[in-house]
Amino acid sequence: MESVKIALLGLGNVGKGVWNILNMNNEEIIKRAGCKIEIVKVLVKDKNKDRGINIPKEILTTDIDDILNDDDIKIVVEVMGGIEPAREYILNSINKRKHIVSYS
């Protein structure tokens, strides 16, 4: 089955909500979209912070370049809030030909 790999920029309240929705509704998403949506990287400020959700530590990163330089990541979901550095990260993602979803 085809898998669309995405990255989240931020794992606060909105980011955790996106994580939970995509994971809890995985089967329905596959049924409707015809492919799996897989979160493969999550940009955070602190990888060791307890976020109260079950998320694999290996997908957490503090380096935006881990996302920008991964050609397998096709979609970047920005849920950081604020203007900077979110704006810079979005523009850099666009320059890397990634699709953007932004929460404002």
Secondary structure, 3 states (H helix, E strand, C coil): CCEEEEEEECCCHHHHHHHHHHHHCHHHHHHHHCCEEEEEEEECCCCCCCCCCCCCHHHEECCCHHHHCCCCEEEEEECCCCCCCHHHHHHHHHHCCCEEEECC
